Amino acid sequence: MTVHAQILKRNGKNEFAILPYEEFLKVQETLENYEDLRALRAAKIKENNAKTVSLKEAKKIFHLN
């Protein structure tokens, strides 16, 4: 992703980055996707040895067609 940030300085030091709104939205979406991926990976590790059932078995358990 290419970011076209404008950097604002205060006392000679970088203080703020200003992004075009569309780029901000893309960065925000990317960060949200990353957080979702981290949560998914953590859940997979946590549930690694959990008992599973097939879809057919689940339908029987919950009395679904």
N, C-alpha and C positions, 0 to 999 in steps of 0.2 A: 504494500500500500504506500502510495506517495502522499506525503503530508506537506502542505504549503503553509507552514506556520510563520506568522510574523512575531518576532521576539521583541518584547519591550524590556528596557533596562531601567534599573533604579540604582543610582549611585555607581554606575559603571558595571553593574552585575545583572545578568539575566534574571528577570523577575516574573514575567508572564509570557505565555505563548497564546497567540490568537489564531484560531483556525477558521477557515470558511465553514459555515454551518453544515453543509453537506459532508465535509470531511469529518467534522465533529461527530455527526450521526454514524458514520462508518466506523470510527474509532470506538464509539460507545457500543455499537453492535458487536464488534470484534471482541471487546472486553467481556460483554455479556456471554457470548458464545464460549469464550475461554473459561469463564466461571462455571458454566453449565458442564463443560467437558471435565473440569476438575472435580465437580460434584459427582458426575457419572463414574469417573475412575475411582473415586473414594468409595462409592456405593458398591462397585464391583469388587473391590478388595474386601470390604466388610462382609459381603454376602458370598464370598468365594466358595465356601463349603455348605451353603444353605441347600436344603432339600428342594428339589424342583419336581414339577409334574408337567406332563404334556398337556396340550390344549384339550385333547380328547378327555383326559382324566379330569381337568378343571371343569369342563362342561358337565361331567357326571356329578362332581362334587356340588356344583351350584345348580343342578337340575335344569340345565340349558340344553336346547336341541343340539 
